[in-house]
């Protein structure tokens, strides 16, 4: 961690270079004979202050002038200009800390990276009480069972060659089974997403999830609306 000297610290350093007991100490208020030392210290300190700002801009949690560059780097777009500097920093840091994947914590991390780390999120997996496919747990393979109220025991070595009618289902019924198996709800409590946040969150979730999955985003919910998902 670099050390950027203050005006007082720089003055003390310069004063120590003078012969002992020759010049008074205490400028600028006490003596004029060493006022020039204080003036030099002030100029040097202003340079150090600029270096400190440049250094801070290298880190998103401290950045000011370069916060827009950080937004473009981690999101690929600029955040809402109505956000405060601290909110913009928080979103950038949250995005950097985001883990890629399709576990429930991943979905929560992605959501909070867009709307803020302080928000309360619940992820609800549709139809996962039947022992079938679960987000971030089950592997999509030849023995995958589409779960939910419309459970489909779609297993076997010839699975890839079968159609919905082979299981006694119409195409719409099969689509419903897939929806229950691969859809998850993102529920946001005590906060309503802006139109821009909704658009950005939808894009971020779509980028992180497999093509077979889909999501439904609902915000502005209250504690009374809570389900049994994971927050």
Steps between C-alpha positions, in 0.01 A plus 500: 500500500666827393539789738392845378639770729281779632617861511586471871693174449699648211578812704626288790724307260650820360545652844703202615756577226585842649792544742395438857420808710566740210152563357181540701230239457129568466437661164291640357306642794782537753805610300566647157858374477384149404181598316661404173530144633127495556437635150713226346316243712163632377603469134638148550190395695272611216700278265466209742125563524470469121704179506270365772194566281666330204584202719145479639356491148686174442257330742121502445417527870684837514469626141349839425598642160551151356185335634345520149800311360446229761130477410580456133768243582289270720148556359565602141280807547469806725277483806208733565635854548243557776688259729729644765874440483485251788217307329696484175808376685292236680353367177841479331657320796202264519537419130872427539429268791228321305560129442398352167270202510144390564489434872252694712781707658619581148156627401481710816850640441416592140179670612667698777782606269238680292259640760720531811654281767256618767191368322307195624472233232320166489556236231212261452550184295178389337389145562813375680317312774461183293862388502577615146733757350627773735694818426872454543459146634369263234686419182306511176559154365334191361335424836367851567143507625295809428332573829205687640126447487537379142772244579643332193712189545704579189789260536668227300769456235267599214383820667646724231289329233167528680227759463238625750243262353717205607419601857132563432542877498421773254764753403336758731495257792865416438588873493319542832704217652821660377391837637445353845830316489728776376339828606596690813348813652708793619301677769608838639355618831440854623650653187365567151738473208527787257437428133874520436584264787239253376651504152855463632408221742315306231809519277737402782293197603457386139876519454568288808240227448491209251289545189242252629429712808282804536414738780221722625591820686256646751582804716311720742398202712446521875596261780147359485572378146796283598517141379720216616793576271851606592595862568 
